[in-house]
Amino acid sequence: MWVPLWWWPAGLAVGALLAAEVHMGAPGLRAWLPYVLLLPFPIWALYWLSRMTVEVSRDGSGVGELRVGQAHLPLDVIATAAVVPATAKSAALGRQLDPLAFVQHRTWVKQMVLIVLDDPDDPTPYWLVSTQRPEDLVAALARPTPGDHA
């Protein structure tokens, strides 16, 4: 989930502005040093913000798990999943949010998926996950697993 493209020039402009401010006070050979030190920082920061992935993986026997960044969840504990449209996003993250919920939110991603859990050993009632393709995620989570009872 990459940050918007316009954030890259804006981040580099802020880094260049800060480097220029330092450059004004350091003439001579040291003048280029702020640019070398400060311009990589916004590149690293924007890449770090974009590193979260959301994926559903299954092994050969059909047992699968949902991975959101570093967190993972077995598919057999998921009761249901639903798309949270952009118009309901602030309500889902506002007063209606359960304090025990697991939230992976990215401001620049408009839609989220609500994943309700059915695990008596886990105090987490649901996951709220930002994703750019919410319908695909809900469809991948809806596929039956071997633990499902027909």
C-alpha positions as CSV (number, residue, x, y, z in Angstrom):
1,M,0.0,0.0,0.0
2,W,2.2,2.7,-1.3
3,V,1.8,6.3,-0.2
4,P,0.3,8.7,-2.8
5,L,2.7,9.7,-5.6
6,W,2.5,13.3,-4.8
7,W,3.9,12.6,-1.3
8,W,7.3,11.8,-2.8
9,P,8.1,15.2,-4.4
10,A,6.6,16.9,-1.3
11,G,8.9,14.8,1.0
12,L,11.9,15.5,-1.1
13,A,11.1,19.2,-1.2
14,V,10.9,19.3,2.6
15,G,14.3,17.5,2.8
16,A,15.9,19.8,0.3
17,L,14.5,22.9,2.1
18,L,16.0,21.7,5.4
19,A,19.3,20.9,3.7
20,A,19.3,24.4,2.1
21,E,18.7,26.0,5.5
22,V,21.8,24.2,6.9
23,H,23.8,24.9,3.7
24,M,23.3,28.6,4.2
25,G,25.3,28.4,7.5
26,A,28.1,26.1,6.3
27,P,30.1,27.4,3.3
28,G,32.8,25.6,1.5
29,L,33.3,21.8,1.3
30,R,30.7,21.2,4.0
31,A,27.9,22.8,1.9
32,W,27.0,19.5,0.2
33,L,26.9,17.5,3.4
34,P,23.3,18.4,4.5
35,Y,22.0,17.3,1.2
36,V,23.7,13.9,1.4
37,L,22.5,13.4,5.0
38,L,18.9,14.9,4.8
39,L,17.6,13.9,1.4
40,P,17.7,10.1,2.0
41,F,15.5,10.5,5.2
42,P,12.2,11.4,3.4
43,I,12.8,8.5,0.9
44,W,13.3,6.1,3.8
45,A,10.3,7.5,5.7
46,L,7.9,7.2,2.8
47,Y,9.2,3.7,2.0
48,W,8.7,2.7,5.6
49,L,5.1,4.0,5.6
50,S,4.4,2.0,2.4
51,R,5.8,-1.4,3.7
52,M,2.6,-2.9,5.0
53,T,1.2,-5.8,3.0
54,V,-2.2,-7.6,3.3
55,E,-2.3,-11.2,2.0
56,V,-4.2,-14.4,2.3
57,S,-2.1,-17.5,1.9
58,R,-3.1,-21.2,1.9
59,D,-0.9,-24.3,1.9
60,G,-1.5,-27.4,-0.2
61,S,-4.1,-28.8,2.2
62,G,-6.2,-25.6,2.1
63,V,-5.2,-24.4,5.6
64,G,-4.6,-20.7,5.4
65,E,-3.8,-17.6,7.2
66,L,-4.3,-13.8,6.9
67,R,-1.1,-11.7,7.1
68,V,-1.4,-8.0,7.8
69,G,2.1,-6.6,8.2
70,Q,3.8,-8.6,10.9
71,A,0.5,-9.9,12.4
72,H,-1.1,-13.2,11.2
73,L,-4.4,-14.9,11.8
74,P,-5.6,-18.4,11.0
75,L,-8.5,-18.4,8.6
76,D,-10.5,-20.9,10.6
77,V,-11.1,-18.3,13.4
78,I,-12.7,-15.8,11.1
79,A,-16.5,-15.7,11.5
80,T,-17.2,-13.1,8.8
81,A,-15.7,-10.3,6.8
82,A,-17.3,-7.1,5.4
83,V,-16.2,-4.1,3.4
84,V,-16.2,-0.8,5.3
85,P,-16.9,1.9,2.7
86,A,-15.0,5.2,2.7
87,T,-18.1,6.9,4.0
88,A,-18.3,4.7,7.1
89,K,-14.6,4.7,7.8
90,S,-14.6,7.6,10.3
91,A,-17.5,6.0,12.2
92,A,-15.7,2.6,12.3
93,L,-12.5,4.3,13.7
94,G,-14.4,6.7,16.0
95,R,-16.8,6.0,18.8
96,Q,-17.8,2.6,17.5
97,L,-14.3,1.2,17.7
98,D,-13.8,-1.4,20.3
99,P,-10.6,-0.8,22.4
100,L,-9.6,-4.4,22.0
101,A,-9.9,-4.4,18.2
102,F,-6.8,-4.9,16.1
103,V,-6.4,-1.9,13.7
104,Q,-4.0,-1.5,10.8
105,H,-5.0,1.8,9.3
106,R,-3.4,3.8,6.5
107,T,-4.8,7.4,6.1
108,W,-4.4,7.5,2.4
109,V,-6.3,4.2,1.8
110,K,-10.0,5.0,1.6
111,Q,-11.6,1.6,2.3
112,M,-11.2,-0.9,5.1
113,V,-12.3,-4.5,5.8
114,L,-13.9,-5.5,9.0
115,I,-13.0,-9.1,10.0
116,V,-15.0,-10.5,12.9
117,L,-13.3,-13.3,14.9
118,D,-14.8,-16.4,16.5
119,D,-12.1,-17.4,18.8
120,P,-13.0,-17.9,22.5
121,D,-9.3,-17.8,23.5
122,D,-8.6,-14.4,21.9
123,P,-10.0,-11.2,23.5
124,T,-9.8,-9.4,20.1
125,P,-13.3,-9.1,18.8
126,Y,-12.4,-8.0,15.3
127,W,-9.7,-6.7,12.9
128,L,-10.0,-3.5,10.9
129,V,-7.6,-3.5,8.0
130,S,-7.0,-0.8,5.4
131,T,-6.7,-2.3,1.9
132,Q,-6.9,-1.0,-1.6
133,R,-8.9,-4.0,-2.9
134,P,-11.4,-4.8,-0.2
135,E,-13.7,-6.9,-2.3
136,D,-10.8,-9.2,-3.3
137,L,-9.8,-9.6,0.4
138,V,-13.4,-10.4,1.5
139,A,-13.7,-12.9,-1.4
140,A,-10.3,-14.6,-0.5
141,L,-11.4,-14.8,3.2
142,A,-14.8,-16.3,2.2
143,R,-13.3,-19.4,0.5
144,P,-14.0,-22.5,2.5
145,T,-11.2,-24.0,4.6
146,P,-10.9,-27.6,5.8
147,G,-11.9,-26.5,9.3
148,D,-15.3,-25.4,8.0
149,H,-18.3,-27.7,8.7
150,A,-20.7,-28.2,5.8
